[in-house]
Amino acid sequence: MPATPKPEILAAFEAAKGFMPLGEGLALYEAAVDAGRLGLPLLEVGTYCGRSTILLADAARAAGVTAITVDHHRGSEEQQPGWDYHDPSTVDPELGRMDTLPTFRRTLHRAGLEDHVVAVVGRSPQIAAFWQSPLGFVFIDGGHTDEHANGDYEGWAPHVAEGGLLVIHDVFPNPADEFTGQAPYRVYLRALASGAFTEISATDSLRVLRRTGPGG
């Protein structure tokens, strides 16, 4: 039987602002529970308003580990004004710039999960550059340019422990999806070609890979 969140966690997930569909969320949760058995932190790159963080935090709570989420909270490319995924309610009225951090904090508070999450506010490559701890789980869900997706992979995949999971979101093989999912797709192919990771599941645009070797 796959691991599934309790009804109150699912309700919090579905009420939270964000873009992850339920089916992918359930697959993410199952992977996080699996990885939690290693007794190592679960890390997410790309927080937005905390929709997926709810699932990771609940899995971390059950495993007795910590969920870590990394984001600058200024929004990725497609969330800026003038783009399809822009939400005006996330704009700081004083600065005129996106700031999803307050919404994220409210999301965790409402779900009762604040004590199980460490939010690291900053740009992913800067944080990865000084990170030294092994991770049981890395979820790449940040920017969708090749620069950002490759930076997330290069910065965080090396920290996935043996037997741990690398999860990549918004993997779209169709070239028509160049803006929304081709960069994550290329990172997914890169991870498989490295020899370090083996795919264990695919749910819509979510790919779950396990570290099975040192890779190159």
Buried (B, 14 or more C-beta within 10 A) or exposed (E): EEBEBEEEBBEBBEEBBBBBEEEBBBBBBBBBBBBBEBEBBBBBBBBBBBBBBBBBBBBBBBBEBBBBBBBBBBBBEBBBEEEEEBBEEBBBEEEEEBBBBEBBBBBBEBBBBEEBBEBBBEBBBEBBEEBEEBBBBBBBBBBBBEEBBBBBBBBBBBBBBEBBBBBBBBBBEEEEBEBBBBBBBBBBEBBBEBEBBEBEBEBBBBBBBBBEEEBE
